[in-house]
Amino acid sequence: MAQVEKRGGLLRKSSASKKPLKEKVVLMYDEIFMTEDPSKCSPRFWEELFLMKVNLEYLEGKLESLDGEELMKIKDNINCLFQHCIQALGEEHPIRVVNALQTLCALIRGVHQKNKSTSGFDIINMLMGFDKAELCMKNLMESLDSLLCAEGSESLKSLCLKLLLCLVTVTDNISQNTILEYVMINSIFEAILQILSHPPSRREHGYDAVVLLALLVNYRKYESVNPYIVKLSIVDDEATLNGMGLVIAQALSEYNRQYKDKEEEHQSGFFSALTNMVGSMFIADAHEKISVQTNEAILLALYEAVHLNRNFITVLAQSHPEMGLVTTPVSPAPATPVTPLGTTPPSSDDLMVEFIVTHMMKEFPMDLYIRCIQVVHKLLCYQKKCRVRLHYTWRELWSALINLLKFLMSNETVLLAKHNIFTLALMIVNLFNMFITYGDTFLPTPSSYDELYYEIIRMHQSFDNLYSMVLRLSTNAGQWKEAASKVTHALVNIRAIINHFNPKIESYAAVNHISQLSEEQVLEVVRANYDTLTLKLQDGLDQYERYSEQHKEAAFFKELVRSISTNVRRNLAFHTLSQEVLLKEFSTIS
């Protein structure tokens, strides 16, 4: 019995001492991490390596375990591995190509993780060697370009894009990523456009392609000539621009769907998706955070497309049958000066109005509100200049603006502790002054002008309260004296309208023994008394400061791109694909 127990004990001890056998690819990685050239004893080493299923976790972990000095000792082997990866991309055997792509991803990420200020090595030198870097990157980019443009495996194209995204986002600040100089020199812009213009490729890879393009456009955009900026600005191919628009619209619609599911609110459409995303990105406070992860990369892509390419703006006004998003068709221009560009959008499709009415909160997004009002102002200036008369329910905008003024007044103490609310109040008042002074040039009908006056008169208490507030602060020698005084002066015509029409409306009601006048009765009084109204001509209402990204928004975009780079890097997944699946896919293609 004792011998059995002893034997059992020995057996257990023997079993416990056994170590799991390493897979062959791991053993080959270990050879690379020796100082000797692994191909000296095994001439077919590199050929065999790329037939082995990649172990990304082990390879990246091995790189991470070494310090800078240890990594420098095996620099020649790292260079050799990088070069053989590039060579393998040109081979016909699909397994070699896929394994090479995945190995490159692991190498780039693993080596970059060691690139700390104390590491004492250069990324380019560590991966390729200074003397071979230019040729290596030329060959790499040409191979990726060929794979992306070829009639081939969708999985392969996906890996190519993921490798490129990996290459672009290994640093938080992409402008500090020196390898991207070679991506600028050896452009893949045309390959990205081909993906976007070809429906099957776009459906599979459009999102990654658009995000990649948005990031490449932001590489040192203020410091040097970026070829991706230049090329994007002159794209005029309809299929390509529509493809880009579809990818962006689909991403926003998907975000919108998730938002609806999470918040159980009825939100739909391109503009609703935008306003929800913008709002939740920047200003939701601790109790109002939306649980759906925002997609900053798509917003950046949309911005760059609109900002850089004047042809892209037409995409936003076109139908998208692939998505079921159909915009209102353009109405034929009538014989009168009125030139309607479409019928009225439900209010939920008005991005500016929706933003104004949905973001009055404790953590007030002053910067975004200023941008919002600037957008409205520029649109009015354009309409006035070109005499464009939109068939639009302007009352919705007027009502939203007045409600915003009421919010500023009711939260005066809290808001003034953080913001100069008079800057925003002045912009809102001047929008009304724009309508009062120039409304006859862009409002759709004379009755629209009457409705403007009706709305001002109906909400006169809000304007009276605003005047009282700014008068109080402008007569005190406090911090807000000058800012409040500007609002006081801007209110002159609004107050003239109120003071002119209110007595006449009250007199009309008294004479006709009416306790409360209907809207039509008020409008009747307004129309009858225009001639005796005296208004002051205000200069500069139709002038605005032109948008300048480089001088005013550079810091914002730098932080935005940094955030996107971090998120893309975190979310990149390089799942190893089974050889059986790949072979089946390639055999189907061939």
Stockholm file with secondary structure:
# STOCKHOLM 1.0

chainA/1-590         MAQVEKRGGLLRKSSASKKPLKEKVVLMYDEIFMTEDPSKCSPRFWEELFLMKVNLEYLEGKLESLDGEELMKIKDNINCLFQHCIQALGEEHPIRVVNALQTLCALIRGVHQKNKSTSGFDIINMLMGFDKAELCMKNLMESLDSLLCAEGSESLKSLCLKLLLCLVTVTDNISQNTILEYVMINSIFEAILQILSHPPSRREHGYDAVVLLALLVNYRKYESVNPYIVKLSIVDDEATLNGMGLVIAQALSEYNRQYKDKEEEHQSGFFSALTNMVGSMFIADAHEKISVQTNEAILLALYEAVHLNRNFITVLAQSHPEMGLVTTPVSPAPATPVTPLGTTPPSSDDLMVEFIVTHMMKEFPMDLYIRCIQVVHKLLCYQKKCRVRLHYTWRELWSALINLLKFLMSNETVLLAKHNIFTLALMIVNLFNMFITYGDTFLPTPSSYDELYYEIIRMHQSFDNLYSMVLRLSTNAGQWKEAASKVTHALVNIRAIINHFNPKIESYAAVNHISQLSEEQVLEVVRANYDTLTLKLQDGLDQYERYSEQHKEAAFFKELVRSISTNVRRNLAFHTLSQEVLLKEFSTIS
#=GR chainA/1-590 SS CHHHHHHHHHHHHHHHHCCCCCCHHHHHHHHHTSSSCTTTTCTTHHHHHTTSCCCHHHHHHHHHHSCHHHHHHTHHHHHHHHHHHHHHTTSSCHHHHHHHHHHHHHHHHHHHHTCCTTTCCCHHHHHTCTTTHHHHHHHHHHHHHHHHHSSCCHHHHHHHHHHHHHHHHSSSSGGGCTTHHHHHHSCCHHHHHHHHHSHHHHHHHHHHHHHHHHHHHTTTTTTSCCHHHHHHHTCCCHHHHHHHHHHHHHHHHHHHHHHHHHHCCCCCSHHHHHHHHHHHHHTCCTTTCCSSCCCHHHHHHHHHHHHHCTTGGGGGGSCBTTTTBCCCCCCCCCSSSCCCCSSCCCGGGCHHHHHHHHCCSSSCCHHHHHHHHHHHHHHHHHHHHHTCCCCCCHHHHHHHHHHHHHHHHHTHHHHHTTCCHHHHHHHHHHHHHHHHHHHHHHSSSHHHHHHHHHHHHHTHHHHHHHHHHHHHHHTSSSTTHHHHHHHHHHTHHHHHHHHHHHHHHHHHHHHTTCSSCCHHHHHHHHHHTSTTCCCCCCTTTTCCCCCCIIIIIHHHHHHHHHHHHHHHHHHCCCCCCCHHHHHHHHHHHC
#=GC SS_cons         CHHHHHHHHHHHHHHHHCCCCCCHHHHHHHHHTSSSCTTTTCTTHHHHHTTSCCCHHHHHHHHHHSCHHHHHHTHHHHHHHHHHHHHHTTSSCHHHHHHHHHHHHHHHHHHHHTCCTTTCCCHHHHHTCTTTHHHHHHHHHHHHHHHHHSSCCHHHHHHHHHHHHHHHHSSSSGGGCTTHHHHHHSCCHHHHHHHHHSHHHHHHHHHHHHHHHHHHHTTTTTTSCCHHHHHHHTCCCHHHHHHHHHHHHHHHHHHHHHHHHHHCCCCCSHHHHHHHHHHHHHTCCTTTCCSSCCCHHHHHHHHHHHHHCTTGGGGGGSCBTTTTBCCCCCCCCCSSSCCCCSSCCCGGGCHHHHHHHHCCSSSCCHHHHHHHHHHHHHHHHHHHHHTCCCCCCHHHHHHHHHHHHHHHHHTHHHHHTTCCHHHHHHHHHHHHHHHHHHHHHHSSSHHHHHHHHHHHHHTHHHHHHHHHHHHHHHTSSSTTHHHHHHHHHHTHHHHHHHHHHHHHHHHHHHHTTCSSCCHHHHHHHHHHTSTTCCCCCCTTTTCCCCCCIIIIIHHHHHHHHHHHHHHHHHHCCCCCCCHHHHHHHHHHHC
//
